[in-house]
Amino acid sequence: MDAWIKQIRREFSNFQDVPSIISENTDNIQHNYELIYELKDQVEELKQEINALKLIQIISLKKTKQEAKNLS
């Protein structure tokens, strides 16, 4: 009989730990979403910078090509 009562108490004790675990997991999930959105913004910023660099490269190549054509 004592073993049965101890088992119930142990299981109930484990059950009491669940709300704190759920709360911690919820906080972790929220933090992960915040990190994901920050990274998403950084990726968008990098895409814009890459596009700007591509345009600069195209303009530079056209200018070089035009100068070479003028020298010919």
C-alpha positions in Angstrom: 0.0 0.0 0.0 2.8 2.4 0.8 4.4 1.9 -2.6 1.2 2.8 -4.3 0.8 6.0 -2.3 4.5 6.9 -3.0 3.9 6.3 -6.7 0.9 8.5 -6.8 2.7 11.3 -4.9 5.7 11.0 -7.3 3.4 11.2 -10.3 1.5 14.1 -8.9 4.9 15.9 -8.1 5.9 15.3 -11.7 2.5 16.8 -12.8 3.1 19.9 -10.7 6.4 20.5 -12.7 4.5 20.6 -16.0 3.2 24.3 -15.8 6.8 25.6 -15.2 8.1 23.5 -18.1 5.3 24.7 -20.4 6.0 28.3 -19.3 9.7 27.9 -20.1 8.9 26.3 -23.5 6.5 29.1 -24.3 9.1 31.7 -23.5 11.7 29.8 -25.6 9.3 29.6 -28.5 8.6 33.4 -28.3 12.3 34.1 -28.2 12.9 31.9 -31.2 10.2 33.7 -33.2 11.8 37.1 -32.3 15.2 35.8 -33.5 13.6 34.5 -36.7 12.0 37.9 -37.5 15.3 39.7 -36.8 17.1 37.4 -39.2 14.4 37.8 -41.8 14.9 41.6 -41.6 18.6 41.1 -41.9 18.2 38.9 -45.0 16.0 41.5 -46.7 18.6 44.1 -46.0 21.3 42.0 -47.4 19.2 41.3 -50.5 18.9 45.0 -51.1 22.6 45.6 -50.6 23.4 42.8 -53.1 21.0 44.3 -55.7 22.7 47.7 -55.2 26.1 46.1 -55.7 24.9 44.4 -58.9 23.7 47.7 -60.3 27.0 49.3 -59.4 28.9 46.5 -61.2 26.7 46.7 -64.3 27.2 50.5 -64.5 30.9 50.0 -64.0 31.1 47.4 -66.8 29.1 49.6 -69.2 31.3 52.5 -68.5 34.5 50.4 -69.0 33.0 49.0 -72.2 32.1 52.5 -73.5 35.6 53.8 -72.7 37.2 50.9 -74.5 34.9 51.5 -77.5 35.8 55.2 -77.5 39.5 54.4 -77.5 39.1 52.1 -80.5 
